Amino acid sequence: ERALALVGIGGIATIQEKDENNLTANSHFMSAVELDPTCAYALVELGKLRLSEGHPEIAFSYFSKAIKADPDYVNAYVQRADLFAQGGEYDDAYQDLMVALRLRPNDIVILYNLAIIERALPAPKYEEALKHLLHANKVAEGKNPNVLFEIGNHYLVMYPAVAWKYFTEALEWNPGHYMATFSRGLAGV
């Protein structure tokens, strides 16, 4: 119970986003992990703090410890996948996102990120990427401009009219989406 209370206090300090609050958050998350070394939430939050301080290798260690502590804690996989992707390790990012997707199959962020990674793989999985984007679009009820934009990007080269439709829908939900405006012009329909 005390570990959970410390996690809550640490989370509040993190949300406030000031250097002194990061120190407070760090202290509370460290205390939570000392009380409960399997507290995956605190481990991930410590990893995010280390990453924001410019220490990706330490962040990686915390994300991996969180996965070992709680193999069902989705956010640990998502955070580690993002770190892998930042380092160009797309195969590893893909593996982590596939685990996250198995645990949370209707998560728009996971589906979106997975599609981006699938297109960046050394052997791109374009059909899988489109499948995941279309599923994310269905879950979002066609209201997520970033998902719509990425679907449009997928179709841009082969089917410009289809791409134009998705770029237009993205702009309906976010008129300021400058990439959708630019890409719709490229579709030229």
N, C-alpha and C positions, 0 to 999 in steps of 0.2 A: 504494500500500500504506500509506503513511504517513497519507494522508487517511482511509482506512478505520479505521486504528488510532485516530486522533483522534476519529472519529465514535463508535467504541465507548466510548472514555473519556468523551466527552460524554454519551452515553446512560446510562452508569452514574451519572454525577453528576446527571442529570435525574431518574432513578428515585428518588434519595435525597431529593428534594423539600425542600431547605433553601436559603435565600437564597444562602449562600456557594457551595453546589453549583450553583445556577443560573448564578452568575458563572463557575464552572469549566466547566460545560457550554457556556455561551456562548462562552468562550474557545476551547474545543476545536472546536466547530462552526464558528466563524469561521475558525480555522486550517485546518480541513478544506476549507472553501469557497475559501480563498485558494490552497490547493494544487490543488484540483479544483473550479472554478466550476460544473461540471455535476453535482456531488454532490447529487442531489435529496433524499436522506434528510436530509443536514445542513441544506439550505435549509428543508425542512419543519419540522425541529426548531427552527431559529432562528425561524421564523414562530410556532410554538407558544409559544416563550419570550416573544416580543414580545407575543403575545396575552395571556399570563398577566400581563404587566406593564402591560396596559391600552393597548396600541398596535395596534389592529386594522388601521389603514391600512398600517403597516409589515409586519404579519403577512401581509396580503393580497399585498403586493409579494413577499415570500419564497415564498408558495404559488404565485404566478404564475410566478416565476423557476424554481421546481422543475418546474412543468408544461412550461415551455419547454425546460428542460434534459433532461427525461425524460418525454415524453408518455405513457408507459406506467406511470408511477409513481402507482398508484391512490390512495395516501394523500394526495397533494397535492390531488387533486380532491375527496376527502372533506373534508379540512380547509377548503378554500376554499368548498365548498358550505355547510359549517356556518357559516362566517363570513358568507356571503351570507344565509343564513336568519336569522341573528341580526340582520341589518340589514333584514329584511323584503323582501329581494330574492329572492323565491321562484322566479321564472322562471330567474334565473341559477343558483340552487342546483339547480334541476331539471336544467338543462343539464349541470352538472358531475357530478351523480349519475348521469345517463344514460351519460356517458362511463365513469365508474367501473364501472357495471353491465356495460357492454359488455366491459370488461377483466376483470371478476371477477363473472360472472353468478350464482354461488351464494353470495355473501357475505351473510350474514344481516343484518349491520349496514347495508350499503348498501341492501338490499331494504327494510328497516324504515324507514330514514331517507327513502328515496325515496317510500315510501307516505305518510309524514307530510307531506312537501313537496307531493306530488300533491294532497292534500286541502286544502292551504293556498294553492294557486295561485289567481290572480284568477278563472280559469275552472277550477274543480276537476275533477280527473280521478278520480272515485270508482271507476269500474270498474277502471282501471289500478292504483289504490292497493290495491284488494282483491286483484287478481291478484298483485301483488308481495307482499302480506302472506301470501297462501295459499302462494306459492312459498317464502317464508322459513319458514313453518310446516312445510312438507314437508322442507326442508333441515335444520331443527332437530329433525325427527322428533317434532313436537308437544310439545317440552319447553322452549320459551322462553316464560316467562310474559308478557313484554312484548309479544311478537308475538301471543300468544293474546288478551291484553287488547285490543290494537288491532283485531283481527278482531271481537271482541265489540262494540267501540265502533261499528264499521262497520255492524253488523247491528242495533244497539240500537233505533233508531226504527222500522224497518220489520218486523223479525223478532225480537221480544224473546225468544222461546224459543230461537232459534239463538244470540243474544247470551248468554243465561244459560249455555248449554252451554260457550261459550268462556271466559266469566268463571270458571266452575267449574273448567275445566281449568287456567286460569292459577293459581287458588288451590291446586290439587293440587301444582303445581310450586313455588309460593311462597306459603305460607299467610299471610304477612305483607303481601301485595300489597294495600294498603288501597284503592287505586282499583278493583281488581277486586271487592273486597268491597262497596264502595259502589255500583258500577255493576251488580253482580248484583242488589242490592236494587232499583235502578231498573228492571231488566228485569221484576221482579215475577212471575216464573213460579213 
